[in-house]
Amino acid sequence: MDATSGKSKNGVRKGRLRDAEATKLRILVAAKSDFAKNGLGGARVDVIAAKAKANKRMIYHYFGSKDNLFQAVIENAYHDIRTAEQKLNLDDLDPKDALERLVRFTWQYYLKNPEFITLVNSENLHRAKHVKRSELIKAETRKFVAMVSGILERGVSSGDFRAGIDPVQLNITIAAIGYYYLTNRFTGSIIFERDLMEKDALNERLEFNIDTIMRLVSA
């Protein structure tokens, strides 16, 4: 205990660590919002700092640069969806039920987390330079592909799915049929003369997605 202050040094140290983690979290939340809205090029560190109730110096102290901050945001974005997919416990389900749950989850995740789509769009504009250097994203994606591969293998064994389906190609298709619909919702609503974001339209699209994927894999 510090005789002059009456406070435990360990307690002070732990308090500072908690404050630092809280500040980093606020910065990441604010950065996610600004990067999703404006992209890497359009986002401003001073705006992010103001939203996080921090200052620019703290951002550079914790992350080094705006580019490194975007790296952390994109890693967190992929980590969040990969973690949520693992929590579906698909290995415990019948293969057809598992695949349907994955299709439903992917669609609903995109709807509930629109920032994920815009962040991925921004990263593609930068030719995936941040994803390239992220071992975390690569490792978590390998686990996800292995999980989808396991569903397919179980489906082949049960006679429900045909053999020879590439799990990576399947995942790209599951993502694409939801991703394209949502990224083109504004133009699509005008071109096709229907409100693509109306509740019944969204439900209809989900059922179409499920039917498409199940027909694709069926034996």
Secondary structure by P-SEA (a helix, b strand, c coil): ccccccccaaaaaaaaaaaaaaaaaaaaaaaaaaaaacccccccaaaaaaaacccaaaaaaccccaaaaaaaaaaaaaaaaaaaaaacccccccaaaaaaaaaaaaaaaaaacaaaaaaaaaaaaaccccccccaaaaaaaaaaaaaaaaaaaaaaaaccccccccaaaaaaaaaaaaaaaaaaaaaaaaaaccccccaaaaaaaaaaaaaaaaaaacc
